[in-house]
Amino acid sequence: MEDFEDRVAFITGGASGAGFGQARVFGAAGCRIAIADVRQDALDDAVATLATQGIDAFPVTLDIRDRDAYARAADAVEDHFDAPVTLLFNTAGVNGFGALEEATYADFDWILGVNFGGVVNGMQTFVPRMIAAGRGGHIVSVASMAGFEGNPTAGIYAASKAAVMNLMESYAIALAPHGIGVSTLCPASVRSDIANALDRRPDELASGSSFRDDPRFIDAQRRLYAGGMDPIELAGHVRTAIEENLLYVLPFTETREGVRAHFDRVLSFYDAYDTDPAAADGRARAFLRYREEAQALRESP
Ligand SMILES: NC(=O)c1ccc[n+]([C@@H]2O[C@H](COP(=O)([O-])OP(=O)(O)OC[C@H]3O[C@@H](n4cnc5c(N)ncnc54)[C@H](O)[C@@H]3O)[C@@H](O)[C@H]2O)c1
């Protein structure tokens, strides 16, 4: 997809960091921009800054965990622009660090609710609208390099991002016939405000949390992300990925060998079972047959 001019883009987490970078880059590319965020003050600042760059963004206050509010936000944006959303950026996300074995249900509910539930709500809200509009489009979901591998101090976050990556692989296949591309962006470290993510945590999901909030740790996080990739550069990579319809956006090349080592390790677990290749071959042929039959049934029910 290369025709950005006048397309309506809906960007969650658009008030800050990676989402704000997307608003700037796709606004400059000619898209009409809606930024959705849970923080009203950050939205106000973002709209004002975008205006100084000639981008007239439409702000929506939205907690992406709220399904009804998400549908209302979509209505408001499509009414405002009098056009369907054909570019969706599932960018909003939160993080928290702490020992996984001490996590509370609320820790799970918050991180999975925003990082995975919010993406599900974005897809459930916009995919039917995009298909009905018949103009194709593209969906970018922001996962993380953390989604490739388990992590004992950010285990819930890593699981939420792994779920996003896997779901997007499925959507990429499902939406291709509708001319809707799907990409998953996996950042490692981005210059953003995510070190302050605990501040976005709703009170009802905060009590008893095991996530670390000591100022020295948060400061160390701020320093880490301050050295991350510029969100404008990152959004430029996203633009290229949309133009070339790439499933994964992996611009953090410093992580390549770690991913390779991880998948090599996963593959090595097969080695213990290489004892009966004929049986494995038979099962594989049965599966292929099943897939062809299921495909034929889908095509002529
Ligand atoms: N910063 C990094 O190094 C890094 C690394 C890997 C992945 N990511 C991912 O990038 C994405 C963007 O994060 P960022 O780094 O720009 O952080 P950020 O904190 O600067 O931006 C995230 C935005 O999401 C908003 N948000 C939080 N909860 C929300 C909710 N329930 N509903 C709506 N909006 C909500 C926040 O208010 C914030 O403006 C996230 O999905 C994050 O997990 C970031």
The ligand as a Tripos MOL2 file, in Angstrom:
@<TRIPOS>MOLECULE
LIG
   44    48     1     0     0
SMALL
NO_CHARGES

@<TRIPOS>ATOM
      1 N1          9.7340    2.2300   24.5710 N.am      1 LIG1
      2 C1         10.2620    1.0620   24.2870 C.2       1 LIG1
      3 O1         11.4650    0.8640   24.4330 O.2       1 LIG1
      4 C2          9.3850   -0.0480   23.7900 C.ar      1 LIG1
      5 C3          9.9790   -1.2910   23.5550 C.ar      1 LIG1
      6 C4          9.1920   -2.3350   23.0630 C.ar      1 LIG1
      7 C5          7.8460   -2.1130   22.8050 C.ar      1 LIG1
      8 N2          7.2980   -0.8930   23.0620 N.ar      1 LIG1
      9 C6          5.8680   -0.7250   22.7950 C.3       1 LIG1
     10 O2          5.6520    0.4700   22.0710 O.3       1 LIG1
     11 C7          4.3040    0.8870   22.2860 C.3       1 LIG1
     12 C8          4.2780    2.3880   22.5330 C.3       1 LIG1
     13 O3          4.9110    2.6570   23.7700 O.3       1 LIG1
     14 P1          5.9240    3.8680   23.9720 P.3       1 LIG1
     15 O4          7.2440    3.2970   24.2550 O.co2     1 LIG1
     16 O5          5.7600    4.8630   22.9210 O.co2     1 LIG1
     17 O6          5.4040    4.4060   25.3960 O.3       1 LIG1
     18 P2          4.6380    5.7490   25.8200 P.3       1 LIG1
     19 O7          4.2920    5.5440   27.2570 O.co2     1 LIG1
     20 O8          5.4500    6.9300   25.4500 O.co2     1 LIG1
     21 O9          3.3210    5.7290   24.9270 O.3       1 LIG1
     22 C9          2.2730    4.8370   25.1850 C.3       1 LIG1
     23 C10         0.9660    5.5990   25.2050 C.3       1 LIG1
     24 O10        -0.0980    4.6580   25.4480 O.3       1 LIG1
     25 C11        -1.0510    5.3000   26.2810 C.3       1 LIG1
     26 N3         -1.8770    4.3300   27.0020 N.ar      1 LIG1
     27 C12        -1.5410    3.5730   28.0750 C.ar      1 LIG1
     28 N4         -2.5720    2.8390   28.4730 N.ar      1 LIG1
     29 C13        -3.5950    3.1260   27.6420 C.ar      1 LIG1
     30 C14        -4.9350    2.6800   27.5520 C.ar      1 LIG1
     31 N5         -5.4510    1.7890   28.4250 N.pl3     1 LIG1
     32 N6         -5.7290    3.1650   26.5580 N.ar      1 LIG1
     33 C15        -5.2260    4.0920   25.6850 C.ar      1 LIG1
     34 N7         -3.9670    4.5550   25.7350 N.ar      1 LIG1
     35 C16        -3.1570    4.0730   26.7010 C.ar      1 LIG1
     36 C17        -0.2120    6.1360   27.2450 C.3       1 LIG1
     37 O11        -0.9650    7.1650   27.8580 O.3       1 LIG1
     38 C18         0.8990    6.6390   26.3370 C.3       1 LIG1
     39 O12         0.6060    7.9130   25.8030 O.3       1 LIG1
     40 C19         3.7790    0.0570   23.4450 C.3       1 LIG1
     41 O13         2.9150   -0.9500   22.9550 O.3       1 LIG1
     42 C20         5.0350   -0.5530   24.0370 C.3       1 LIG1
     43 O14         4.7820   -1.7750   24.6900 O.3       1 LIG1
     44 C21         8.0360    0.1330   23.5360 C.ar      1 LIG1
@<TRIPOS>BOND
     1     1     2 1
     2     2     3 2
     3     2     4 1
     4     4     5 ar
     5     4    44 ar
     6     5     6 ar
     7     6     7 ar
     8     7     8 ar
     9     8     9 1
    10     8    44 ar
    11     9    10 1
    12     9    42 1
    13    10    11 1
    14    11    12 1
    15    11    40 1
    16    12    13 1
    17    13    14 1
    18    14    15 2
    19    14    16 1
    20    14    17 1
    21    17    18 1
    22    18    19 2
    23    18    20 1
    24    18    21 1
    25    21    22 1
    26    22    23 1
    27    23    24 1
    28    23    38 1
    29    24    25 1
    30    25    26 1
    31    25    36 1
    32    26    27 ar
    33    26    35 ar
    34    27    28 ar
    35    28    29 ar
    36    29    30 ar
    37    29    35 ar
    38    30    31 1
    39    30    32 ar
    40    32    33 ar
    41    33    34 ar
    42    34    35 ar
    43    36    37 1
    44    36    38 1
    45    38    39 1
    46    40    41 1
    47    40    42 1
    48    42    43 1
@<TRIPOS>SUBSTRUCTURE
     1 LIG1         1 GROUP 0 **** ****
